[in-house]
Amino acid sequence: MVETAETVRVEDRPLKIADREFRSRLILGTGKWRSHEEMLAAFEAAECEMITVALRRINFDDPQSRSILEVIDWSKYQILPNTAGCRTAEEAIRVARLARAMGLSNWIKLEVIPDPKYLLPDPIGTFEAARVLVREGFVVLPYINADPVLAKRLEEIGCATVMPLGSPIGSGQGLPDFRGIQIIIEQANVPVIVDAGIGAPSDAALAMELGADACLINTAIAQAGDPVRMARAMRLAIEAGRLCYLAGRIPKKPYAAASSPLEGIVGRS
């Protein structure tokens, strides 16, 4: 909607992944929570609509472990199984097939992570697994390094999103070098979801200001002193960052620019 020749108002649209639309642009995980009650309260405060669950970390012989799937209201949230803990493409493919066979979802957050120290995703294994799963009809949301070339290749083979990391999982480092994410956003024709490394609401706001479509956050909320308050803070930060992106921030300049005009000031000639 054009207001003047210089001012254009951009109307926002819901986040669309595959054939589903979401009002919320905040996705939460189910790991590292101190209790189910705290987790569910944080979900409410975040007003999220999608929850990711690490299927491989559920021990189906242990009621306490299994109950993570039993305490979540499946009618309220899109359940997104993930392949966390899988070190090879073959393992990830097997877990995705298991999730679908169990009736959880044909959506899968694809993680292939062979390195136990830095937990950085394997680009080759991720691509190989994604290609197989897309062919089998899965809605694939791949977790990747901030690699624009890989992101484009995954989009081209049919992935529903790309999910570049801001920094290593659980590190809380934020987005120390976001140029790769900027390029991914610039080139992508699918939603870009920043996943991993967000430690504070300011990190989430920055991701959204860059033009990311959503953020996936777990540790920063689950391990906060007050997870419910932090969930609300992250929600508000994401909303603010999205509004900033839509509004269009002023360009950065290497010099000052007075906010008040100098013309007409008394005493100036």
N, C-alpha and C positions, 0 to 999 in steps of 0.2 A: 504494500500500500504506500504510494508516494505522497508525502506531505508537502515537500518543496522540491525544487530542482536539486538541492544539495543533500536533503535528508530522506533516507529510505528506511522504513520500518520493516524489519524481517520478522515474519510470523513464524513461531516455532511449530514443529510437528512432533508427534510422538516418536519415540525410538522404535524403529521397525527392524526386527531380526527374522529372516525367513518370512513366514506368513503371520507372525504375531506382532502386535503393537504393545508398547509399554509406556506408561506415563512416567514411571520412575527411571532415572538414569544411574541408579546406585544398585549394584549387585553385591550381595553378601555371601560369605562362606560360613561353613559350620564347624570349622576346626578351632581348637585352642580356647573354647569358652569354658568358664569356670562352672557353669551350671546351665541346664536346659532352660530354666526360668529366666536367667539373665539373657540368654541368647534370644528367646522369643520376645522379651521386652524390647531388646535392641532392634529386632526386626520391625516391631511396631513403630518405634521411634524413627527408624530410617524410612518408613513407608516404602520399603522395597517390594518388588514383585517377582524377583528371581533369586533363587537360593542355589548355591552349588554344593554338592556333596561328594566327598572322596570315597568312591565305592570300595576301592581296594583296602581302605583302612577300617572298614566295618567288619568285625568278627561276628558272623551270623550265629555262632554258637554262644555268644556272650550277650545276654539281654541288655546290659547297660550300653554296649556298643551299638547293637542293632536298633535301640530305641531312638536313635537320631532320626531315623526315617519314620518312626511312629509318632513323634511329638510334633512334627511339622504338618500343618494343614495343607494337604496337596491341592485342595480346591482354591486356596488363596494364593499360592506361589507356584511359579514355573520352576519345577525341579530340574536342575542342570547337573547330571552326574559328571564327574571328572575323573581323569585317569592318573591323578596324582599318585606317585609311588612307582609308576611304570618307567623302566629304564630303556626299553627298546620299543620300536614300532610294533613288533609282534605282540608284546605284552599289552600295549595300549589298545590295539585292535581287539584283542581278546576281552579286555575289560569293557570296552564299548559294546561289544556284542552281548556280553553278560547283562549289562544294564538294560538293554532293549529286551532281552529274553525275559527279564524279571518284570517287565512292564513299567519300568521307571520312566523311560523317555527314549526317543530316538534322537534327542539333542545330546551332544557330548562336548564338554570342554576338554580339548585334547592337550595333554601334557606328556612329553617324553623327556625325562630328566635323568641322565646317567650320572651326573656329578653330585655326590652327596654333600660336598662342602659349600659350593657356591650356588647350587641348585639352578644352574643356567640351562635353558632348554636346548635340546639337540636339534639343530635346524634340518639336518638330513632325515633323521628319524621322524621328526614331526611331519615333514612333507610327504614321506613315504606312507605314514599312517593316514594322513589326511586324504591322500589320493584314493586309498582303498575304501575308507569309510564314506567318502562322498559318493563313490560308485555304488555303495551298498545302501544309499538312501538316508544316511545320517545327516543331521544338521550339525555341522562341525564348526566349533569355535576354538581355533588353535591359539595356544599360548606360545609366544615367540620372543626372541630378542628384538630390540628396536631396529630391525633390518628391513629397509624399504624394499629391497629386491625380493627377499623371501615373502614379505607381506603381499606383494603384487602377484607372485607366483601362486600363492595359496588362494588369493581371490580368483585368479584365472581358472583354477581347477574346480572352483565351486564352493569354497568355504563361505559360511554365512557371515562371519566377521573375521577380523584379525585382532589379536589381543597382545600388543607389545608391552613388555615390562617397563616400568619407570625406573626400577633398580631391583637388585636381588630380592627374592621372596622373604618377607618378614624382616627385612633390614631397616625399614623405616627411613631410608635415605631420601625418599622423595624422588624428584626428577632432576638429578644433578646435571645431566646433559640430555636435553630434550630435542635436539635437532633431528635425530632419527625419527622420533615420533612425529615431529612437524612434517617431515617429508612423507611419512606414511599417510598422515591425514590428508595432505595435499593431493596425493595420488589415488587414494582409495575410493572405490565405488560401493563399498560395503561398510557397515559400522565399524569404527575403531574404538575398542574398549581398552583403557589403560589398566593393566593388571599387575600387581605386585610392587612393593616398595613404598607405597603411600603410607606416611607416618602421621600426618597432621592434616586438618582441613585445608590449610593453605596449599598443600601438595595437590589435593583433589581439585581445588579451585583452579590452580595453574593448568592441570591437565585439561579441564573443561574450557579454560580461556584459549588454549591452543586450538580448540575445535574438536577434541575427542567427543565421542557420542555418549560414553558412559565410563564409569570406573567400577572395578571389582575390588572390594576391600574386605579383609578378614582380620589379620593380626592387629592392625591399628585400632580397631574397635573392640575386638574380643579381649585384648590384653590391656586395654586402657583402665585407669583407676576407676572410672565410672563409664562402663560400656554404653549404657543407655544415653547418657548425655553426649558421648562421643558419636554415637550413631546419628543423633539429631544434628550435631555440629557438621558431620560429613554431608548429611542431606542438604543442609542449608548452604554449605560451601559449593556443592555441585550445582545447586540451583543458581547461586550467584555467579559461578564461573560460566555457566551456560548463558545467562543473561548478558554477561560481559562480552562473550563471543558474538552473540547476536547483535548487540549494540554497536560493536566495533570500537576497540580502544584506540586512543590517539597514538601516532607513531612516536618512537623514541628518537630524541634529537641529541646531538653532541653539545648543544649550547642552550642557553636559557631563552625563554620566550615569555614576555610579560603577559600576565593574565588580564591586566587592565590596559586599555589603549592609552598611548602616550599623547596622542593628538588632543589638542584643546585644553591641556593642563595649564592652569594659571601660572604665569611667570615664565613659561617656555616660549621661545621665539623661533 
